[in-house]
Amino acid sequence: MQPDAHTLAVEQMRLGDHAFAHYADDDVRWQVPAVFAQRGLGRGEKVIIMGDPAVSHDEAYQRMAAFGGPAEQARARGQLVFSSMRALIHPDRTFTARRQLSRLREETAQARWEGYAGLRTFIDMAWVRDLDMDVDAVMRREKTVGGLFASRRYAEICSYDRRDFAPGVAEDMRVSHPVALLERPGELQAWHSAGEVHLIGDGDLLTRPRFRDAVQAALAAGAGGWVLVNLSRVCFMSAGCAGDLLRLIAQADGYDKVVVRCAGLHARTLRHLGAARIGRLVLDELPEEE
Amino acid sequence: MTCALLLDMFFTAADLARLRRCLTDTARLAGLAEPRRSEFVLAVHEVTGNAVQHGGGRGRARLWYADGALRCRVTDDGPGLTDAAVPAALPAPDFGEDGRGLWLAQELSDRLHIAGGAGGAIVTMEFDLAVTRRDTPGWASAAAPGEPARR
């Protein structure tokens, strides 16, 4: 699936975000929830995992722990909970958006009452098959849940198995969510628009060629003047990627100005590596976020 | 001397992203606050990336809490490394594709030591913790209810 203006890495999700995730592999499927849970636990949030009903809670925990690290203590004290859509709407047997939203509001309030900063929920959309739901009703639900997130005490990932949902349905679902996640943690995607390149994810040893190629393509596509390299959605940037970026900007003689928009850490890395020595480089540093 | 092993992980290129997440969480639980936590992860990534690229494609990262500091040791089975591998001066921005990683790791670390010969490289980095915790931090625990991420 092509990245665009609302694509994000799961590491950057915050309370208030409503995200679409996708997979087509039984190993990859646990990576996004593992990181989502790990980050939520670290931020003092409660995490509810509603995995595929065909997978036991213990197996789901083991698969996530293998990727994100163990969290027995969080599970024991109820900060990390494994559940299902069927259990959430109980005693109702038929899914309705009203019942689900009401229960999610209750769970959010409960999490706050228990002292957590908020609630984040991961929902594997395999429940649609389990509860024999029709896709149109699910789509309606996805488009009308905005109020649930307004208080910024709740975050949710709806994860779609591309083997179970038709490509058109998955794409409609992706577009209908305010946030669309990269398929797996650690990858890097680039999105180009007029005079801008947006990088999303991790720039490291494995993704360095893609990082370099995306910046190179943006500089080659422009007609001079200025260009924006937007790193605001980059979670990690290695010295190699930073060095490539600086080298390409230093050699971009056709440009008066290359603006690099990035978080404080990336700005400091670029400064360490000599950003100040490149006259056409403008660092647009974003405020720090914990 | 207080010394406790917090993390022990073998890695290849495919494990680097997962290793970074483990380092981030472990450093947070050990009390290393931002922005030093992110700088610590970046420094260790540069050394582990060097092990993957030049040290036989794989390595081992171990992290200790040691007397008010986080100590990370990265070992590999490559041809070995000396202090000369760290450039004395930063290469110019428009020149060369490599050589910045170990330099940056040294810049970011409070202390960085390179040892080892034919048996492979041993790179040890230390990051001082601003506040020394009385108890030894544990890897598996997460933030308690209502507690912010920074501890």
Interface residues (C-beta under 8 A of the other chain):
Chain A: V35 Q38 L41 G42 R43 G44 K46 F67 G68 G69 P70 A71 E72 Q73 A74 R77 Q79 L80 E114 G115 Y116 A117 P185 G186 D202 D204 L205 L206 F236 S238 A239 G240 A242 G243 D244 L246 R247 I249 A250 Q251 G264 L265 R268 T269 H272 L273 G274 A275 R277 I278 E288 E290
Chain B: A13 A14 L16 A17 R18 R20 R21 C22 D25 R28 E34 P35 S38 E39 V41 L42 H45 E46 G49 V52 Q53 L90 P91 A92 P93 D94 F95 G96 E97 D98 R100 G101 W103 L104 E107 L108 W139 A140 S141 A142 A143 A144 P145 G146 E147 P148 A149 R150
